[in-house]
Amino acid sequence: MIRKTLWGAHMFVPGNNAGFLCKLPIIDVKNIIIDLEFATKIPFKTDGRYLTRNAISYIRMIRPDINICVRVNLSVAKNLQDEDIKIIAKSRPDSIRIPSVSSKYEVEYVDELLTKLEKENDIEAGSIKLQPMIENPQGLKHASEIIQASPRVQAIALGGEDWAYNCGLHRTIGGHELDLVKFEMVTIAAEHKIMAIDTVFSFLKDTGGLIADCNHSKVLGFKARSTINPRQINIINKIYAPLKDEIEWAKTTLEDLEEVKFGDNINYVSKGVIVDPLSVYQAKNIINSNLGEVCLNEFN
C-alpha cells in the first residue's frame, strides 16, 4: 500500500488548464491542489469541473503516490460549491480544500454532502478528507470548532493573501504581518493532532526570500506549504523535511514507549519518563513522514 504524506510542497494547479493537468505526473511533487476557485474563472467553472474529474483518474493511473486535493468554491457561493463537489467526488480525490471558512457549519455542510455522495457512488465512507482554509478573522476565531466539525478534517491551510486583504495588512517579502495567524494556527492544529499548511510565497522570483520565509515558517511549526510555482517544490521539500536531530528524538521517544496505568489513567512512558500524548503524536508524525524516511535513511 502506498503511504502518502502531507509534508512539504502542495502545488496549486488551475482546474481548467488541460495542458498543465496532463503534465502533472512528470512533476516531482507529492501533493497537488487542483483549483476550481480562484484559478478557474466563472465562465470556465463547468469545463474545469469535468477536466478535474478526468484528470484525477488520469493522474491516479500514472502516479498513485500523489495526494490529490481539490479546492472548491466558497461556501457563500453555495450553488458553485455544490456542483464542484458533486462532480469531482465521483473521481475520489484524497481531499477537498474549502476556502475562507468562517464557521463550523460550512464544514458540517460539506461533510454531510460528501457522506451522501460516498454512499451513492460506493465510495468508502469518510475517505475524502477536508482541509478548511483560514483566511479571515472569523475563521481563526472559530478554528478549533471548525477542526472538530468533522472527523474528515486532516489539515488547516492558511490563505495568506486573503488574510492580509481582510485584515488591512500590507504584504511584505519578510511576511511578519502573518505571524499572529501563523502562531495561532500551528498551536490549534497541534492541539487537535492535524497538519497546519502555510500559505503561498507570492514573490515568485525571489528565491532568497522563499528560503528565508520557509525557514521562519518551519521554526513556527509548519511542516508544509502551498505553492503555485513548480520551481519552488524542491526548496520547500528540503527545508520542511525533519532534521536529523528531530528524527533521532522521535526514534528515541518511540522505541521504548509503553502504556502504564497510574490509578485510573493510562500514560505514555518512555525510558521511565511520562511523555505527553501530543509529543507522542509529533514523534509518530516525523517517523511516518515520507520526507522523514528520506532523512532517516541518510541518518542511518
Secondary structure, DSSP 8 states (H G I E B T S, - for coil): -------EEEEEEETT-HHHHHHGGGS--SEEEEESSTTS-GGGHHHHHHHHHHHHHHHHHH-TTSEEEEE---TTSHHHHHHHHHHHGGG--SEEEETT--SHHHHHHHHHHHHHHHHHTT--TT-SEEEEEE-SHHHHHTHHHHHHT-TTB-EEEE-HHHHHHHHT----SS-GGGHHHHHHHHHHHHHTT-EEEE-----TT-HHHHHHHHHHHHHHT--EEEES-GGGHHHHHHHHS--HHHHHHHHHHHHTEEEEEETTEEEEEETTEEE-HHHHHHHHHHHH-HHHHHHHHHH-
